[in-house]
Amino acid sequence: MSDLSDTRVILFDLDGTLIDSVPQLYLAVQHALTEIGQEKVTLEDVRTWIGNGAAVLLKRAYCRQYHYEESAIEPSHFNAMKMAFDEHYTNGIDQNYALYPAVKETLSTLKNAGFEMAVVTNKPDAFVQPLLKAAGIADYFSYTLGGGILPVHKPAPEPLFYLCDKFDVQPNQALMVGDSKNDIEAARAAGMPVVGLTYGYNHGEPIEHSQPDWVLNHFDELAGLLKVNALRN
């Protein structure tokens, strides 16, 4: 198991880790499907399709399944869906979401203990700061990195390397915290220790199956794991 004594930076996933955004994503997906005359899907469908960015979420909704055939997607329908989704989600970014229990308090504790923090998510970058600001937690993070800024996204390690460069740390001096196998695989590829949270989405699979270094059931357990009683320089 990895040693966290040298940890200076904590990287957080967003959806399913800090914020339960399923209800707002569900409503935006329904709006997008209505735009092209498709039948609605269920909230639980949307929950299992989240994790690889908005474009993949919409393709899964269009094809009604996690593993979709790109050739089955009509480009004009998809473009109409994407426009409708973006408009609805932007207009409702401050509604129908919830911070997970103890997120704000734990972020405050970690920041006061001297840790630098950032958000790294596959959610399109344009939505990241507005959602963090609406939730009242934007100021805890020195950087945010959403989908579309780099040519690849998690589970590729490049987003994690990018943020390590911003903080001028090595991957073993950072900790990835997420709820999805995308987070675990990205951290593994980057050589970074990783926490898996059990309460998120992860496409309907237990996070234990992805074998993170630590499995936590509650967000506030992170403070104990990092021994924040010792202030960092």
ABEGO torsion letter per residue (X at the ends): XBBAAABABBBBBABGAABBAAAAAAAAAAAAAAAAGBBBBBAAAAAAABGAEAAAAAAAAAAGBABBBAAABBAAAAAAAAAAAAAAAAAAAABGBBBBBGAAAAAAAAAAAGBBBBBBBABBAAAAAAAAAAAGAAAABABBBBBGABABBOABAAAAAAAAAAAGBBAAABBBBBABAAAAAAAAAAGBBBBBBAABAGGGBBAAAAGBABBBABAAAAAAAAGAABBBX
